[in-house]
Structures are given as structure tokens and as C-alpha cells.
Amino acid sequence: MADGEYSFSLTTFSPTGKLVQIEYALNRVSSSSPALGIRSHENDPVELVESFLCVSPWKHSSFVNNYAFTDMLLLVLPASVHSTRPNSASFSPLIGIRAKNGVIIATEKKSPNELIEENSIFKIQQISEHIGIVYAGMPGDFRVLLKRARKEAIKYYLQYGNEILVKELVKEIASIVQEFTQTGGVRPFGLSLLICGTDTYGYHLYQIDPSGCYFNWMATCIGKDYQNNISFLEKRYNNDIEIEDAIHTAILTLKESYEGVMNEKNIEIGVVSNNKPFKILTPNEIKDYLIEIE
């Protein structure tokens, strides 16, 4: 039987071993605005091992800091992490870059209609004081996960008196996303997320995809034309990149696939650096960076 005969079933594998609804969700992501992130190279040993992790079925307390035990039981080493990504389509990308002294996320911001106020559209949001998030995919689905993420962050703070660790938050959100791939009466979330932040273990940049898997990146791009954008990042990224250079690199990467004239009104950039709170750059700040790269 063809995979198409299983395309309406959320919990039934096709003869080729696919959950077709998950592939549809991934296609929705690849047709979204580009998102990019870049982070620093300085992290603890466990983070360096964690190149590709799926959600563990053994959930331990957020208070426990021993990451290695449950996660490494499910460590997967694919021939190419890029092969797990969907084909590129027609929407703008998300970009993330981890710099030596911080991490940034960036994306295009396009209004679906000329009559919509541009300043009413926000793709980058703050979860907690030192954690930010950006999405590629369906805005309605993003609002649901953003609300859950903020709820988990507040819950952790009230219980332990400290801001939630970035990885713990990522695992909680990935668990929620994964549940929607195997539960009747619902559909998978039609989006991928980039989550950046800082905690006692350094700077972090994670991606969560519609299957519930999460990835730890130094620099990445999802959305339209992601393969070319990743190739561009690979040429420009190095372990000693500073946050200012990371912002310049993110803007240049977005320009690679941008259609039209890029200005401070149609891109968004979020930054966390030097242990300062997560900040979304103002249009005037973005304008200054655009002038610098000309």
C-alpha cells in the first residue's frame, strides 16, 4: 500500500515506516519564514556530547542536574543530521547562532496583508528573563506552545526559586510536542522552534521539530532555503565568533534568501549575551547593524 493511504492516520505507521502526518507538519515548517540562531562554543561536557537527542521516556525531576543518564540512553548518531530536515519550500527562514559571548536568533517578519500593522507582528518572544524563542510554521500553534513554555518557566521558579535551565525547558516542550504525534483526536504541531538562552551551564541554542526531537546547535537555520543558508553559515562560523559578528552573520544569511529590500521593519533579532537578560532588538538598533554591513 502507498503511504498516501495512511496520510490521515496520526498513530499508524505506513509500510515504509513513516508517520505521514509528521511529514506533513515538517513540510509546513519548511514553508515558513527563515529562522536562524548562533551560539558560543563554551559549554559543559554533556552539552558537547548531545548532538542529536529525542525525548526520553524516563522523565526525571527538573531539580536533578544529572543530564547524562536518561538522555544518553537515546543518543542517536545519524549519518547526517541535515537529512532529518524537510525539503525547503517557500516561506522565510529562522536563523540561530551561538557566539563566544552569547547567542542570537533572527528571522524575517512579513505581513500576510498590506493592511496589517507591521508592529503588531512578532515572531520572536521572551519566555523567561534569559530565554527567548522563535518559530517557523503556524502562528496559532506557536501561541499554544509559548503559553505552555512560560507556564513551565514560572512553575519551575515557584518550586525551586531559580530560573529554569534551558535544557529542562526544551525537554518539557519537546515532550508536549511528542505527545501530539501519538494521541488520538489531535494533530501534530505544524511548526519548529529555536530556543536560545543562558544558565549556569553556558549559552544554549536548541531546535525542536514537530516529531518531538530536539537538537543542540552552534549555528543553524530552518525554513525556506535552509540548505543554502546552512552552507553559508558553515563558511562564516567559527568557535571564536563574538556576538556582534554573529548578528552581522545572521543578517547576511537572511539576505541570502530575502526577496525585496531588507530593512529594520521586516526582520527581528533576539540576543542574550554577557549574562544579561534576553533582549529583542529595536528597529533603530537593527538599522544600525544593517548600516554596518553595507
C-alpha positions as a Markdown table, in Angstrom:
| # | Residue | x | y | z |
|---|---|---|---|---|
| 1 | Met | 0.0 | 0.0 | 0.0 |
| 2 | Ala | 1.1 | 3.5 | -0.7 |
| 3 | Asp | 2.0 | 5.9 | 2.1 |
| 4 | Gly | -0.9 | 8.1 | 1.0 |
| 5 | Glu | -3.4 | 5.6 | 2.3 |
| 6 | Tyr | -2.1 | 6.2 | 5.8 |
| 7 | Ser | -1.9 | 10.0 | 5.4 |
| 8 | Phe | -5.0 | 10.7 | 7.6 |
| 9 | Ser | -3.9 | 8.4 | 10.4 |
| 10 | Leu | -1.8 | 10.0 | 13.2 |
| 11 | Thr | -0.9 | 6.8 | 15.1 |
| 12 | Thr | -0.4 | 4.3 | 12.3 |
| 13 | Phe | 2.9 | 3.7 | 10.6 |
| 14 | Ser | 2.9 | 3.2 | 6.8 |
| 15 | Pro | 4.6 | 0.2 | 5.3 |
| 16 | Thr | 7.7 | 2.3 | 4.7 |
| 17 | Gly | 7.9 | 3.1 | 8.4 |
| 18 | Lys | 6.6 | 6.7 | 8.2 |
| 19 | Leu | 4.1 | 8.7 | 10.2 |
| 20 | Val | 2.8 | 10.7 | 7.3 |
| 21 | Gln | 1.1 | 13.4 | 9.4 |
| 22 | Ile | 4.6 | 14.2 | 10.9 |
| 23 | Glu | 6.0 | 14.6 | 7.4 |
| 24 | Tyr | 3.1 | 17.0 | 6.6 |
| 25 | Ala | 3.9 | 19.0 | 9.7 |
| 26 | Leu | 7.6 | 19.2 | 8.7 |
| 27 | Asn | 6.6 | 20.4 | 5.2 |
| 28 | Arg | 4.6 | 23.2 | 6.9 |
| 29 | Val | 7.8 | 24.2 | 8.8 |
| 30 | Ser | 9.9 | 24.2 | 5.6 |
| 31 | Ser | 7.4 | 26.6 | 4.0 |
| 32 | Ser | 7.8 | 29.1 | 6.8 |
| 33 | Ser | 9.9 | 32.2 | 7.3 |
| 34 | Pro | 13.6 | 31.5 | 7.8 |
| 35 | Ala | 14.8 | 31.4 | 11.4 |
| 36 | Leu | 18.5 | 31.5 | 12.4 |
| 37 | Gly | 20.4 | 31.0 | 15.6 |
| 38 | Ile | 24.1 | 31.2 | 16.6 |
| 39 | Arg | 25.6 | 30.4 | 20.0 |
| 40 | Ser | 29.0 | 30.3 | 21.6 |
| 41 | His | 31.3 | 27.2 | 21.7 |
| 42 | Glu | 31.8 | 27.2 | 25.5 |
| 43 | Asn | 29.6 | 24.5 | 27.2 |
| 44 | Asp | 29.9 | 21.7 | 29.7 |
| 45 | Pro | 31.0 | 18.2 | 28.5 |
| 46 | Val | 27.4 | 16.8 | 28.5 |
| 47 | Glu | 26.3 | 19.5 | 26.1 |
| 48 | Leu | 29.2 | 18.7 | 23.7 |
| 49 | Val | 28.1 | 15.1 | 23.5 |
| 50 | Glu | 24.4 | 15.9 | 22.9 |
| 51 | Ser | 24.3 | 16.4 | 19.1 |
| 52 | Phe | 21.0 | 14.7 | 18.4 |
| 53 | Leu | 18.6 | 13.8 | 21.2 |
| 54 | Cys | 15.0 | 12.6 | 21.2 |
| 55 | Val | 12.7 | 12.9 | 24.2 |
| 56 | Ser | 13.5 | 10.3 | 26.9 |
| 57 | Pro | 10.5 | 8.1 | 28.1 |
| 58 | Trp | 12.0 | 8.3 | 31.6 |
| 59 | Lys | 11.1 | 11.8 | 32.9 |
| 60 | His | 13.1 | 12.8 | 35.9 |
| 61 | Ser | 12.7 | 15.8 | 38.2 |
| 62 | Ser | 13.7 | 19.2 | 36.9 |
| 63 | Phe | 15.6 | 19.6 | 40.2 |
| 64 | Val | 18.1 | 16.8 | 39.2 |
| 65 | Asn | 21.0 | 18.1 | 37.2 |
| 66 | Asn | 22.4 | 14.8 | 36.1 |
| 67 | Tyr | 21.5 | 15.0 | 32.4 |
| 68 | Ala | 23.7 | 12.2 | 31.1 |
| 69 | Phe | 21.8 | 9.2 | 32.4 |
| 70 | Thr | 18.4 | 9.2 | 30.7 |
| 71 | Asp | 19.3 | 11.3 | 27.6 |
| 72 | Met | 22.3 | 9.3 | 26.5 |
| 73 | Leu | 20.3 | 6.1 | 26.5 |
| 74 | Leu | 18.6 | 7.5 | 23.5 |
| 75 | Leu | 21.6 | 9.1 | 21.8 |
| 76 | Val | 21.3 | 8.8 | 18.0 |
| 77 | Leu | 24.1 | 9.4 | 15.6 |
| 78 | Pro | 22.6 | 9.8 | 12.1 |
| 79 | Ala | 24.8 | 9.8 | 9.0 |
| 80 | Ser | 23.7 | 13.4 | 8.5 |
| 81 | Val | 21.7 | 15.5 | 10.9 |
| 82 | His | 20.6 | 17.6 | 7.9 |
| 83 | Ser | 19.0 | 14.5 | 6.4 |
| 84 | Thr | 16.3 | 14.6 | 9.2 |
| 85 | Arg | 15.1 | 18.0 | 7.9 |
| 86 | Pro | 12.3 | 18.6 | 5.5 |
| 87 | Asn | 12.7 | 19.8 | 2.0 |
| 88 | Ser | 12.8 | 23.6 | 1.6 |
| 89 | Ala | 9.7 | 25.4 | 0.3 |
| 90 | Ser | 8.5 | 28.9 | 0.0 |
| 91 | Phe | 8.5 | 30.7 | 3.4 |
| 92 | Ser | 11.2 | 32.8 | 5.1 |
| 93 | Pro | 13.9 | 31.2 | 7.3 |
| 94 | Leu | 14.8 | 31.3 | 11.0 |
| 95 | Ile | 18.5 | 31.6 | 11.9 |
| 96 | Gly | 20.3 | 30.9 | 15.2 |
| 97 | Ile | 23.9 | 31.5 | 16.0 |
| 98 | Arg | 25.7 | 30.8 | 19.3 |
| 99 | Ala | 28.6 | 33.2 | 19.7 |
| 100 | Lys | 31.6 | 33.1 | 22.2 |
| 101 | Asn | 29.9 | 35.5 | 24.5 |
| 102 | Gly | 26.2 | 35.0 | 23.7 |
| 103 | Val | 23.6 | 33.6 | 21.4 |
| 104 | Ile | 21.2 | 35.2 | 18.9 |
| 105 | Ile | 18.1 | 34.2 | 16.9 |
| 106 | Ala | 16.9 | 36.1 | 13.8 |
| 107 | Thr | 14.0 | 35.9 | 11.4 |
| 108 | Glu | 12.2 | 37.7 | 8.6 |
| 109 | Lys | 8.9 | 39.4 | 9.5 |
| 110 | Lys | 6.5 | 39.5 | 6.7 |
| 111 | Ser | 2.9 | 40.8 | 6.9 |
| 112 | Pro | 0.4 | 38.5 | 5.2 |
| 113 | Asn | -1.6 | 41.6 | 4.2 |
| 114 | Glu | -0.6 | 45.2 | 3.4 |
| 115 | Leu | -3.4 | 46.4 | 5.7 |
| 116 | Ile | -2.0 | 44.7 | 8.8 |
| 117 | Glu | 0.2 | 46.9 | 11.1 |
| 118 | Glu | 3.7 | 45.6 | 10.9 |
| 119 | Asn | 4.4 | 46.5 | 14.5 |
| 120 | Ser | 1.6 | 44.1 | 15.6 |
| 121 | Ile | 3.5 | 41.0 | 14.2 |
| 122 | Phe | 6.1 | 39.4 | 16.5 |
| 123 | Lys | 7.8 | 36.1 | 15.8 |
| 124 | Ile | 10.5 | 36.3 | 18.5 |
| 125 | Gln | 9.2 | 36.2 | 22.0 |
| 126 | Gln | 10.7 | 36.1 | 25.5 |
| 127 | Ile | 9.9 | 33.0 | 27.7 |
| 128 | Ser | 11.8 | 34.0 | 30.9 |
| 129 | Glu | 14.4 | 36.5 | 31.8 |
| 130 | His | 17.2 | 34.8 | 30.0 |
| 131 | Ile | 15.4 | 32.6 | 27.5 |
| 132 | Gly | 13.9 | 33.5 | 24.1 |
| 133 | Ile | 12.1 | 31.6 | 21.3 |
| 134 | Val | 11.3 | 32.0 | 17.6 |
| 135 | Tyr | 9.2 | 29.7 | 15.4 |
| 136 | Ala | 8.8 | 28.6 | 11.8 |
| 137 | Gly | 5.3 | 27.4 | 11.0 |
| 138 | Met | 1.8 | 28.1 | 12.2 |
| 139 | Pro | 1.3 | 31.2 | 14.4 |
| 140 | Gly | -1.7 | 29.7 | 16.2 |
| 141 | Asp | 0.3 | 26.6 | 17.2 |
| 142 | Phe | 3.1 | 28.8 | 18.4 |
| 143 | Arg | 0.9 | 30.7 | 20.8 |
| 144 | Val | -0.2 | 27.5 | 22.4 |
| 145 | Leu | 3.4 | 26.3 | 23.0 |
| 146 | Leu | 4.6 | 29.8 | 24.0 |
| 147 | Lys | 2.0 | 29.8 | 26.8 |
| 148 | Arg | 3.0 | 26.3 | 27.9 |
| 149 | Ala | 6.7 | 27.3 | 27.9 |
| 150 | Arg | 6.0 | 30.4 | 30.1 |
| 151 | Lys | 3.9 | 28.3 | 32.4 |
| 152 | Glu | 6.7 | 25.7 | 32.8 |
| 153 | Ala | 9.2 | 28.5 | 33.5 |
| 154 | Ile | 7.0 | 30.1 | 36.2 |
| 155 | Lys | 6.2 | 26.7 | 37.7 |
| 156 | Tyr | 9.9 | 25.9 | 38.0 |
| 157 | Tyr | 10.7 | 29.3 | 39.5 |
| 158 | Leu | 8.0 | 29.0 | 42.1 |
| 159 | Gln | 9.1 | 25.5 | 43.1 |
| 160 | Tyr | 12.9 | 25.9 | 43.2 |
| 161 | Gly | 13.4 | 29.7 | 43.4 |
| 162 | Asn | 15.7 | 29.7 | 40.3 |
| 163 | Glu | 15.1 | 30.3 | 36.6 |
| 164 | Ile | 14.6 | 27.1 | 34.7 |
| 165 | Leu | 17.6 | 25.6 | 33.0 |
| 166 | Val | 17.4 | 26.0 | 29.2 |
| 167 | Lys | 17.7 | 22.2 | 28.6 |
| 168 | Glu | 15.0 | 21.4 | 31.1 |
| 169 | Leu | 12.6 | 23.8 | 29.4 |
| 170 | Val | 13.4 | 22.3 | 26.0 |
| 171 | Lys | 12.8 | 18.8 | 27.2 |
| 172 | Glu | 9.4 | 19.8 | 28.7 |
| 173 | Ile | 8.2 | 21.5 | 25.5 |
| 174 | Ala | 9.6 | 18.6 | 23.3 |
| 175 | Ser | 7.6 | 16.2 | 25.5 |
| 176 | Ile | 4.4 | 18.1 | 24.8 |
| 177 | Val | 5.1 | 18.2 | 21.1 |
| 178 | Gln | 5.8 | 14.5 | 21.0 |
| 179 | Glu | 2.6 | 13.6 | 22.8 |
| 180 | Phe | 0.7 | 15.2 | 19.9 |
| 181 | Thr | 2.2 | 12.7 | 17.5 |
| 182 | Gln | 0.7 | 9.7 | 19.2 |
| 183 | Thr | -2.6 | 10.9 | 20.7 |
| 184 | Gly | -6.0 | 10.4 | 19.1 |
| 185 | Gly | -8.2 | 13.4 | 18.3 |
| 186 | Val | -5.3 | 15.8 | 17.8 |
| 187 | Arg | -2.8 | 16.6 | 15.1 |
| 188 | Pro | 1.0 | 17.3 | 15.3 |
| 189 | Phe | 2.1 | 20.9 | 15.8 |
| 190 | Gly | 2.8 | 22.5 | 12.5 |
| 191 | Leu | 6.0 | 24.3 | 13.5 |
| 192 | Ser | 9.6 | 24.0 | 14.5 |
| 193 | Leu | 11.1 | 26.1 | 17.3 |
| 194 | Leu | 14.5 | 27.6 | 18.0 |
| 195 | Ile | 15.1 | 28.3 | 21.7 |
| 196 | Cys | 18.1 | 30.2 | 23.0 |
| 197 | Gly | 19.2 | 31.2 | 26.4 |
| 198 | Thr | 21.8 | 31.2 | 29.1 |
| 199 | Asp | 22.1 | 29.5 | 32.5 |
| 200 | Thr | 24.8 | 28.2 | 34.9 |
| 201 | Tyr | 25.9 | 25.8 | 32.1 |
| 202 | Gly | 26.6 | 28.4 | 29.5 |
| 203 | Tyr | 24.9 | 29.6 | 26.3 |
| 204 | His | 22.4 | 27.3 | 24.5 |
| 205 | Leu | 20.7 | 27.0 | 21.2 |
| 206 | Tyr | 18.1 | 24.3 | 20.6 |
| 207 | Gln | 15.8 | 23.3 | 17.9 |
| 208 | Ile | 12.5 | 21.3 | 18.4 |
| 209 | Asp | 10.8 | 19.8 | 15.4 |
| 210 | Pro | 7.2 | 18.5 | 15.0 |
| 211 | Ser | 8.2 | 14.9 | 15.9 |
| 212 | Gly | 9.3 | 16.0 | 19.4 |
| 213 | Cys | 13.0 | 15.5 | 18.7 |
| 214 | Tyr | 15.3 | 18.3 | 19.9 |
| 215 | Phe | 18.8 | 19.3 | 18.6 |
| 216 | Asn | 21.6 | 21.2 | 20.2 |
| 217 | Trp | 23.3 | 23.6 | 17.7 |
| 218 | Met | 26.1 | 26.0 | 17.5 |
| 219 | Ala | 24.5 | 27.6 | 14.4 |
| 220 | Thr | 21.5 | 26.6 | 12.3 |
| 221 | Cys | 18.7 | 27.7 | 10.0 |
| 222 | Ile | 15.2 | 26.3 | 9.4 |
| 223 | Gly | 12.6 | 27.4 | 6.9 |
| 224 | Lys | 12.9 | 28.5 | 3.3 |
| 225 | Asp | 16.2 | 27.7 | 1.5 |
| 226 | Tyr | 17.7 | 26.3 | 4.8 |
| 227 | Gln | 20.3 | 24.2 | 2.9 |
| 228 | Asn | 21.9 | 27.1 | 1.2 |
| 229 | Asn | 21.7 | 29.2 | 4.4 |
| 230 | Ile | 23.4 | 26.4 | 6.4 |
| 231 | Ser | 26.1 | 26.2 | 3.8 |
| 232 | Phe | 26.6 | 30.0 | 4.2 |
| 233 | Leu | 26.8 | 29.6 | 8.0 |
| 234 | Glu | 29.3 | 26.8 | 7.7 |
| 235 | Lys | 31.6 | 29.1 | 5.8 |
| 236 | Arg | 31.4 | 32.0 | 8.1 |
| 237 | Tyr | 31.0 | 30.4 | 11.6 |
| 238 | Asn | 34.0 | 29.8 | 13.9 |
| 239 | Asn | 34.3 | 28.9 | 17.6 |
| 240 | Asp | 35.6 | 32.3 | 18.5 |
| 241 | Ile | 32.9 | 34.4 | 16.9 |
| 242 | Glu | 31.7 | 37.3 | 19.0 |
| 243 | Ile | 28.1 | 38.4 | 19.5 |
| 244 | Glu | 28.5 | 41.5 | 17.2 |
| 245 | Asp | 29.9 | 39.4 | 14.4 |
| 246 | Ala | 27.1 | 36.8 | 15.0 |
| 247 | Ile | 24.5 | 39.5 | 14.5 |
| 248 | His | 26.2 | 40.6 | 11.3 |
| 249 | Thr | 26.4 | 36.9 | 10.1 |
| 250 | Ala | 22.7 | 36.4 | 10.8 |
| 251 | Ile | 21.7 | 39.4 | 8.8 |
| 252 | Leu | 23.9 | 38.4 | 5.9 |
| 253 | Thr | 22.5 | 34.9 | 6.0 |
| 254 | Leu | 18.9 | 36.2 | 5.9 |
| 255 | Lys | 19.8 | 38.4 | 3.0 |
| 256 | Glu | 20.9 | 35.3 | 1.0 |
| 257 | Ser | 17.3 | 34.2 | 0.5 |
| 258 | Tyr | 15.5 | 37.5 | 1.1 |
| 259 | Glu | 13.2 | 38.8 | -1.7 |
| 260 | Gly | 13.0 | 42.5 | -1.9 |
| 261 | Val | 14.7 | 45.3 | 0.2 |
| 262 | Met | 15.6 | 44.3 | 3.7 |
| 263 | Asn | 15.1 | 47.0 | 6.4 |
| 264 | Glu | 14.7 | 47.3 | 10.1 |
| 265 | Lys | 11.0 | 46.8 | 9.9 |
| 266 | Asn | 11.0 | 43.4 | 8.2 |
| 267 | Ile | 13.5 | 41.4 | 10.3 |
| 268 | Glu | 13.6 | 40.5 | 14.0 |
| 269 | Ile | 16.7 | 39.8 | 16.1 |
| 270 | Gly | 16.8 | 38.5 | 19.7 |
| 271 | Val | 20.0 | 38.5 | 21.7 |
| 272 | Val | 21.2 | 37.1 | 25.1 |
| 273 | Ser | 24.8 | 37.9 | 25.9 |
| 274 | Asn | 27.3 | 38.6 | 28.7 |
| 275 | Asn | 24.8 | 37.2 | 31.3 |
| 276 | Lys | 22.3 | 40.0 | 30.5 |
| 277 | Pro | 18.6 | 39.3 | 30.1 |
| 278 | Phe | 17.2 | 38.2 | 26.7 |
| 279 | Lys | 16.5 | 41.2 | 24.6 |
| 280 | Ile | 14.7 | 41.8 | 21.3 |
| 281 | Leu | 16.5 | 44.5 | 19.3 |
| 282 | Thr | 14.6 | 47.7 | 18.5 |
| 283 | Pro | 14.2 | 48.8 | 14.9 |
| 284 | Asn | 16.7 | 51.5 | 15.4 |
| 285 | Glu | 19.3 | 49.0 | 16.7 |
| 286 | Ile | 18.7 | 46.7 | 13.7 |
| 287 | Lys | 19.0 | 49.7 | 11.4 |
| 288 | Asp | 22.5 | 50.4 | 12.8 |
| 289 | Tyr | 23.6 | 46.8 | 12.2 |
| 290 | Leu | 22.2 | 47.0 | 8.6 |
| 291 | Ile | 24.3 | 50.1 | 8.0 |
| 292 | Glu | 27.4 | 48.4 | 9.4 |
| 293 | Ile | 27.2 | 45.5 | 6.9 |
| 294 | Glu | 26.7 | 47.7 | 3.8 |
